[in-house]
Amino acid sequence: MTIKATDDHPAPSATTTTPSAIVSAQVIAINPGTLTLRTQDQKIIIAHQPQFKNRSDHKLYVKTMMDICRSGLWIPVNMTTRQLLQYDWFDTPATAYSF
């Protein structure tokens, strides 16, 4: 496949790199329905919290996010979808791998 340049979109060069959609971020605030995260290059991301069928799952999620916030852990976030990765950096469930 050949990519042609237009006035609006120049052709990519060999030295052009596409930034990864997955970045490291720290949880800096937990609000009703959203999480505020800060990336390594100091960008702020507002991510929506997932919807849960029962209250106990939601409580566990919020408690986990509070622990992550307090500890300062870096977690993987998809910048495009503004969501935390469900299965760590590979975004693939561990059960899909054969060890």
WOMO-V133536 format. One record per residue. N is the residue number from 1. PHI is phi in whole degrees, -180 to 180 (none if undefined). OMEGA is omega in degrees with one decimal (999 if undefined). Layout:
# WOMO-V133536
n=N phi=PHI omega=OMEGA
n=N phi=PHI omega=OMEGA
This chain:
# WOMO-V133536
n=1 phi=none omega=179.6
n=2 phi=-107 omega=177.4
n=3 phi=-105 omega=-179.3
n=4 phi=-102 omega=179.1
n=5 phi=-82 omega=169.9
n=6 phi=-126 omega=177.9
n=7 phi=-61 omega=-178.0
n=8 phi=-82 omega=-175.3
n=9 phi=-132 omega=178.8
n=10 phi=-66 omega=179.6
n=11 phi=-65 omega=178.2
n=12 phi=-69 omega=178.3
n=13 phi=-99 omega=-179.3
n=14 phi=-65 omega=-178.2
n=15 phi=-91 omega=179.1
n=16 phi=-75 omega=177.4
n=17 phi=-119 omega=177.5
n=18 phi=-91 omega=179.6
n=19 phi=-66 omega=179.8
n=20 phi=-69 omega=177.6
n=21 phi=-75 omega=-178.6
n=22 phi=-101 omega=-178.0
n=23 phi=-130 omega=173.8
n=24 phi=-87 omega=178.8
n=25 phi=-149 omega=175.3
n=26 phi=-109 omega=174.1
n=27 phi=-75 omega=179.5
n=28 phi=-115 omega=177.1
n=29 phi=-158 omega=177.4
n=30 phi=-122 omega=-179.2
n=31 phi=-121 omega=178.1
n=32 phi=-57 omega=177.0
n=33 phi=87 omega=-178.4
n=34 phi=-139 omega=171.2
n=35 phi=-121 omega=173.7
n=36 phi=-107 omega=-176.8
n=37 phi=-124 omega=176.4
n=38 phi=-122 omega=-179.8
n=39 phi=-81 omega=179.7
n=40 phi=-64 omega=177.5
n=41 phi=-99 omega=171.9
n=42 phi=68 omega=174.3
n=43 phi=-81 omega=179.5
n=44 phi=-101 omega=178.7
n=45 phi=-121 omega=172.2
n=46 phi=-103 omega=-178.3
n=47 phi=-113 omega=177.2
n=48 phi=-80 omega=175.5
n=49 phi=-74 omega=178.3
n=50 phi=-68 omega=176.5
n=51 phi=-87 omega=-179.9
n=52 phi=-119 omega=180.0
n=53 phi=-75 omega=179.5
n=54 phi=-128 omega=-174.5
n=55 phi=-65 omega=-177.5
n=56 phi=-66 omega=176.1
n=57 phi=-65 omega=179.1
n=58 phi=-65 omega=179.0
n=59 phi=-61 omega=178.8
n=60 phi=-63 omega=179.0
n=61 phi=-61 omega=-178.7
n=62 phi=-64 omega=178.3
n=63 phi=-62 omega=178.3
n=64 phi=-62 omega=179.3
n=65 phi=-64 omega=177.6
n=66 phi=-65 omega=177.1
n=67 phi=-63 omega=178.2
n=68 phi=-64 omega=178.7
n=69 phi=-63 omega=-179.3
n=70 phi=-63 omega=-176.2
n=71 phi=-80 omega=179.9
n=72 phi=77 omega=179.3
n=73 phi=-63 omega=173.4
n=74 phi=-95 omega=-178.5
n=75 phi=-124 omega=-179.3
n=76 phi=-79 omega=-179.5
n=77 phi=-133 omega=174.6
n=78 phi=-88 omega=-177.6
n=79 phi=-67 omega=-177.6
n=80 phi=-70 omega=-177.9
n=81 phi=-92 omega=-177.2
n=82 phi=57 omega=178.8
n=83 phi=-132 omega=173.0
n=84 phi=-71 omega=176.8
n=85 phi=-76 omega=-176.4
n=86 phi=-75 omega=-173.3
n=87 phi=-122 omega=176.8
n=88 phi=74 omega=-170.7
n=89 phi=-65 omega=-176.1
n=90 phi=-82 omega=-179.7
n=91 phi=54 omega=177.8
n=92 phi=-135 omega=-179.9
n=93 phi=-63 omega=-179.5
n=94 phi=-59 omega=-179.9
n=95 phi=-67 omega=-179.7
n=96 phi=-80 omega=179.4
n=97 phi=-95 omega=174.4
n=98 phi=-109 omega=-177.9
n=99 phi=-107 omega=999
